[in-house]
Amino acid sequence: MPDRAYRAAPPGALRAEPLGELTAIFDRRSMQTHLVVSPMPEMLNAMDDVPCDATALTARLAAVFDLDGEGDTRAIIAERLGELAAMGLVERA
């Protein structure tokens, strides 16, 4: 089954402020603030304005971060993309 593709929020829609280990993300469209932890902010930063699936996003993140850890990184990224979509911070493309 192919990965679902997601699109990042339009430029200027989100404002992120680091708060130690947490990041507060204010969504100007919904007027909601979300508190997230890594890798959520990094994922949002790595997404372009073109649709992106978990495989492509994992490759983008691997180019910047050391992702040689235990487990299936692509599956973790796919799960986090679903969580970002549930919060309204990304949308299905």
C-alpha positions as CSV (number, residue, x, y, z in Angstrom):
1,M,0.0,0.0,0.0
2,P,1.5,3.4,-1.0
3,D,2.1,6.0,1.6
4,R,-0.4,8.8,2.0
5,A,0.8,12.1,0.8
6,Y,0.5,15.2,2.9
7,R,0.9,18.9,2.2
8,A,2.4,21.4,4.7
9,A,0.5,24.4,5.9
10,P,0.8,27.4,3.7
11,P,3.6,29.8,4.4
12,G,2.8,32.0,7.4
13,A,0.0,29.8,8.7
14,L,2.0,28.4,11.5
15,R,4.3,30.0,14.1
16,A,6.6,27.8,16.1
17,E,8.3,28.8,19.3
18,P,10.8,26.4,21.0
19,L,10.1,26.0,24.7
20,G,12.9,23.8,25.9
21,E,12.1,20.2,24.9
22,L,8.6,21.3,23.7
23,T,7.7,23.4,20.8
24,A,4.5,25.5,20.8
25,I,3.0,25.8,17.3
26,F,0.3,28.4,16.8
27,D,-2.0,27.8,13.9
28,R,-3.2,31.1,12.7
29,R,-6.0,29.5,10.7
30,S,-7.7,27.7,13.6
31,M,-6.3,30.0,16.3
32,Q,-5.1,26.9,18.2
33,T,-1.8,26.3,19.9
34,H,-0.3,22.8,19.8
35,L,2.5,21.6,22.1
36,V,4.7,19.1,20.3
37,V,8.0,17.3,20.8
38,S,10.7,16.2,18.4
39,P,10.5,15.1,15.6
40,M,7.3,17.1,14.8
41,P,8.9,20.5,14.4
42,E,11.7,19.0,12.3
43,M,9.2,17.2,10.1
44,L,7.2,20.4,9.5
45,N,10.4,22.2,8.6
46,A,11.5,19.5,6.2
47,M,8.2,19.5,4.3
48,D,8.1,21.6,1.1
49,D,5.0,23.1,-0.5
50,V,4.7,20.0,-2.7
51,P,2.9,16.8,-1.5
52,C,5.2,14.6,0.6
53,D,4.8,11.1,1.8
54,A,6.5,9.3,4.7
55,T,9.2,7.8,2.4
56,A,10.1,11.1,0.9
57,L,10.0,12.9,4.3
58,T,12.2,10.2,5.8
59,A,14.8,10.7,3.1
60,R,14.7,14.5,3.6
61,L,15.2,14.1,7.4
62,A,18.0,11.5,6.9
63,A,19.9,14.0,4.8
64,V,20.0,16.3,7.8
65,F,19.8,14.0,10.9
66,D,21.4,10.7,11.9
67,L,18.4,8.3,11.6
68,D,20.3,5.1,12.2
69,G,18.3,4.0,15.2
70,E,16.3,1.0,16.1
71,G,13.0,0.3,14.5
72,D,11.4,1.3,11.2
73,T,12.0,5.0,10.8
74,R,9.6,5.3,7.8
75,A,6.8,3.7,9.9
76,I,7.4,6.2,12.7
77,I,7.4,9.1,10.3
78,A,4.2,7.9,8.7
79,E,2.6,7.6,12.2
80,R,3.7,11.1,13.1
81,L,2.4,12.5,9.8
82,G,-1.0,11.1,10.7
83,E,-0.8,12.8,14.1
84,L,0.1,16.1,12.4
85,A,-2.9,15.7,10.1
86,A,-5.2,15.0,13.0
87,M,-4.0,18.2,14.6
88,G,-4.6,20.1,11.3
89,L,-1.0,21.1,11.0
90,V,-0.7,19.2,7.6
91,E,-3.4,18.0,5.3
92,R,-3.8,15.1,3.0
93,A,-2.8,15.9,-0.6
